[in-house]
Amino acid sequence: MAANLAVALARLGKRVVAVDCDLEGANLHTSLGVRTPQTSLADFVSQRQEDLGKLVVDTATPGLRLIAGTHAHLGDAQPNHLRRVRLMRALRRLDADYVIADLGAGTHSSVLDYFLVGGEGMIVLQPEPTSVENAYTFIRAAFYRRMRLAMVGHGVRKLVTEAMDQRNERGIRNPIDLLREIESIDPQEGARFVETMRAFRPSIIVNGVRTAEDVKLGFAVGSVCRKYFGIEAEYLGYVNYDEAARRSVAARRPVVDGESGSDAAIYLQRIARKLIGRQA
Amino acid sequence: MKTLEVQNHYEVLEVPPGARLDEIERAYRLAATTWSEGSLALYSLFDDRDASLVRERIDKAYSVLSDEGSRRAYDSATFDELPQPPPEPASAVPAAELSTLEEEYDDMEISLDSALEGKVEGVEGEAGESEYDGARLRRARMHRGIELDEIGQVTKVTLTYLQAIEDEAFESLPAPVYVRGFVTAYARAIGLDPERVAKSFMPRFEEARTGKGRGRLLGRR
């Protein structure tokens, strides 16, 4: 998805840098058809290179460059807080119209931080229970982490931490319960909570769509997020299950590049256009 | 943030106050599916007891807002100023104003309305010069949230033929006179201009059938 969106944006004339932040399972370079680069994000994380711009390599697509995630050592994937902050600052300073960061799976704090620092956090899910569960687990973790960082008072922060445990003793079952508790302790923090919540707007992409019912899943997930978290999760688009996508992976070439007339490519290009339209 | 208990009926159905009746009906259909028992979108977040509370609230909101009299009474009791209906939807944009390049994008733009509504009224972005092949018909159908068997039920065309149209498995289709009927029925069922679709699709089919472009067309599969 990251590789295809990056190529689609570049083909629409944008200057794009794709960054493989998944240092434990780096493969963005393969998806983009780039032979294992010698420089990588791991060089920045392990402080071998302080200038992120020097780690950028060209790809076959004009306008698209890459920072690979190859050659990482054990521990690079979860850099300490200070290093993470530096990386996030450096990502923001990259010379590009769009920086597409491909994140690893799971809900480790580094993944959540990379997700939260981006202007547009996108969550890709498939129309199957395991994937929907993973998506909600991720949204939940990112949501509570964002809220905890926004709260000032120690007592309220502690409360958010407690709420993250779904079996907490206070009986806080969802963000609405949590908000009620916060408001009862500190109305000002309650107002801050609501304000932060409004700014937390992840996007949803449904991948591997086979039926019209699958297409509607994005709307349904948006509605569930609204009612459960009180957040707006925009449905950015869907991509069908397509043999062309499978062939492209085997050919190590993004489907929007190799099979640009396929349904999958058309859907991906539409998502890219929508992203550009949203920035305009 | 308002909890479900204190949300007004419009907020529960996620429509603006003053929404048209058809918008309310569409929103209700989506909500009913989303919050139905065993719905995939609820998985791991809502158990059925909690979901049934939301369902009750949604049913209540719909029962009030779908009846003109009860809605009017509710509005005057809820709002100081009566809500105004929103402007007409943007589907009235003349198709000719959309460039061919933009066309597919506009056509495919996701909207709650079109994803829930079987038929799309008015002029749409599909007009113009680009070709209606099987893949494009399938994309248009998916975009409207319509399953192939629903088209089968409406048109009485067998699923095998409908699938063959989308897949452009021309060798599996009967004589052109029948296929034209199937294609126009398909187009009508998803709210496209049947004539325009047939005019675009039939030459592809006939070309493949006469063998002229057989290699090219079969090569697409």
HADDOCK unambig.tbl for C-alpha pairs under 7 A between the chains (distance, minus, plus):
assign (segid A and resid 129 and name CA) (segid B and resid 40 and name CA) 6.28 0.50 0.50
assign (segid A and resid 129 and name CA) (segid B and resid 43 and name CA) 6.38 0.50 0.50
assign (segid A and resid 132 and name CA) (segid B and resid 41 and name CA) 6.99 0.50 0.50
assign (segid A and resid 132 and name CA) (segid B and resid 43 and name CA) 6.78 0.50 0.50
assign (segid A and resid 133 and name CA) (segid B and resid 43 and name CA) 6.31 0.50 0.50
assign (segid A and resid 133 and name CA) (segid B and resid 44 and name CA) 5.62 0.50 0.50
assign (segid A and resid 176 and name CA) (segid B and resid 3 and name CA) 6.99 0.50 0.50
assign (segid A and resid 194 and name CA) (segid B and resid 1 and name CA) 6.62 0.50 0.50
assign (segid A and resid 211 and name CA) (segid B and resid 142 and name CA) 6.93 0.50 0.50
assign (segid A and resid 211 and name CA) (segid B and resid 147 and name CA) 6.49 0.50 0.50
assign (segid A and resid 212 and name CA) (segid B and resid 142 and name CA) 4.80 0.50 0.50
assign (segid A and resid 212 and name CA) (segid B and resid 145 and name CA) 4.42 0.50 0.50
assign (segid A and resid 212 and name CA) (segid B and resid 146 and name CA) 5.43 0.50 0.50
assign (segid A and resid 212 and name CA) (segid B and resid 147 and name CA) 5.42 0.50 0.50
assign (segid A and resid 213 and name CA) (segid B and resid 145 and name CA) 6.44 0.50 0.50
assign (segid A and resid 215 and name CA) (segid B and resid 142 and name CA) 6.95 0.50 0.50
assign (segid A and resid 215 and name CA) (segid B and resid 145 and name CA) 6.62 0.50 0.50
assign (segid A and resid 216 and name CA) (segid B and resid 115 and name CA) 6.82 0.50 0.50
assign (segid A and resid 216 and name CA) (segid B and resid 145 and name CA) 6.73 0.50 0.50
assign (segid A and resid 217 and name CA) (segid B and resid 41 and name CA) 6.42 0.50 0.50
assign (segid A and resid 220 and name CA) (segid B and resid 34 and name CA) 5.17 0.50 0.50
assign (segid A and resid 220 and name CA) (segid B and resid 41 and name CA) 5.79 0.50 0.50
assign (segid A and resid 221 and name CA) (segid B and resid 41 and name CA) 5.24 0.50 0.50
assign (segid A and resid 224 and name CA) (segid B and resid 42 and name CA) 6.92 0.50 0.50
assign (segid A and resid 230 and name CA) (segid B and resid 1 and name CA) 6.46 0.50 0.50
assign (segid A and resid 237 and name CA) (segid B and resid 110 and name CA) 6.98 0.50 0.50
assign (segid A and resid 270 and name CA) (segid B and resid 105 and name CA) 6.01 0.50 0.50
